[in-house]
Amino acid sequence: MSSSAGTYPQQEGHAETNEELYQRFTKLVSSWPCSQALSNYQLYCHHGGWHGSLAPMVGTMVADACFAARPSDVVVATLPKSGTTWIKALLYSTVHRAEHPVGSSDHPFNSLGPHECIKFFEYQLYTGNRVPDLDELPDPRLFATHVPFASLPRSVLASGCKIVYVCRDPKDHLISQWSFANKFRVRDGLEPLSVEAAAGFFCDGVSPFGPYWDHVLGYWRAHLAHPEQVLFFRYEEMSRDPAAHVRRLAEFVGCQFSVEEEEDGVVDAIVKLCSFENMTGLEVTKRGKTELVVGAVENSSFFRRGVVADWVNHLSPETAGRIDAVTEARFRGSGLLTAKSKNKGEIRERGIIAGRWSKEEQSGDLAFILLKLKLQLDDDKLDLWQDHLCILKCLVMTCK
Ligand code: PPS
C-alpha cells in the first residue's frame, strides 16, 4: 500500500499539505484536557466524551477528513481489550478462505499477525503525516478502529458499509486493559497502577476510548437501528459458541459457507485456526511485532489468558459490584442487560455482565448454587459451569 504525498483541500482556494493537516489536528487535540489515568499515555478528552492518546486521536481526525469508504468495506470496531485480535483473525480468515485455505502452508497467519492483516485507521493507516492511497486495495477492504461510533470517519456511515462490533464484560475489559497498560508503564519507568486505582479511573470513564458504557451504547443503538449494517457480538458469546459466530459473520459480510464447505468442516477449521491456543503457538505471535503509531508492539502482548470472567482473580467483590452497578445504571432500558433467545443452534444473547449474580448468589448461598447446577445441568451445562465457577471462586476468595 502506498502513501500519497498529495494534498488535502481544506477549503476552496487553499490546498493543505498532509503535514499541515496533521499539524492542524495535533494542535487542536493538544489543546484539550488530558490525564494519564488508566493508560501509559496521556489521554485527551474530546467534548467531555471519549479519551484517546494524541497520535491516534489525530489519526482519527485525518481519517474522518480523508478516508473514502466503499459500500463493500467492512470495519471492525471494538474497545481495546475486547476481542479485537480474535475478531480480526476470524473475519480475515473467513473472507479470504478461497485464496488462503485454512491449513495452507503459505497462509498469511504464518507470517503476519491479525493486526497486520486488518489495520487500524488511527494506529496504522493515518499516521506519520501520511494519507494512504487505499484505492488499490481489492474488495472487500477490511479495516479496524477503536473509536466510538460518533467518531467513525463520516464516509463510513455515509457509504452504508458493514461494521462488526465486539463488546466484552466491562470487568474483563478492565482487567485486560489494566494488565496491558501496566506492562508498558513498567517498561517506561512508571509505577504500575493498582487494580483499585484502575477501577476508579474506569468507573469515572477515563479509560482508552472510554467511557466504556458510551462506546458500547453507541454501537448497540446503531445495531438496533441498522442491524443489516452493524453486527453486534459479545466476547462471552463468541467463547461459548465460536462456530455459530463465524457462520453469522460470514452471512453478514455476504460470504456464507456452502453446503460443501460445511461438510468439509471449514467453519470448525477457521475456529481452530483463530483459537487462542493456536494463535499463541504461532511463531509470528511468539517473535513478531506490529508497528503502531505508539511504537512497535510485540504480538504476544495481544494475548494474555483469553478467558471469560478472569476478573474474579483480580477484583474484590466490592469493586466488581461497583462496576456492575454503573453498568446496570448506564445500560438499564437499553436491552443490553437482559438474556434473550434460548433456542438450540442459534446464537444466544445473554446479559452483558459475565458471571452475573442472582440475589441468592449474591448472598453467597452455596447450597442454592449447587441445587441450581444439579437441576439445570443438562440444559445449560456450559453457561452454568462458566457462571457458577466464577461465583464459587468469589465465595472462596471472600471466605479466605
Ligand atoms: S487490542 O490491543 O485492542 O487489539 O486487544 P484485544 O485483542 O481487543 O483484546 C485482547 C484480549 O483478547 C484476548 N484474545 C483472545 N481471546 C480469545 N481468542 C483469541 N484468539 C484471542 N486473542 C486475543 C487476549 O488474551 C486479551 O484478553 P485477556 O483477558 O487479557 O487475556
Residues whose N, C-alpha, C, O or C-beta is under 5 A from the ligand:
A	BS01	PPS	L79 P80 K81 S82 G83 T84 T85 W86 D172 S176 C274 S275 F276 M279 F302 F303 R304 R305 G306 V307
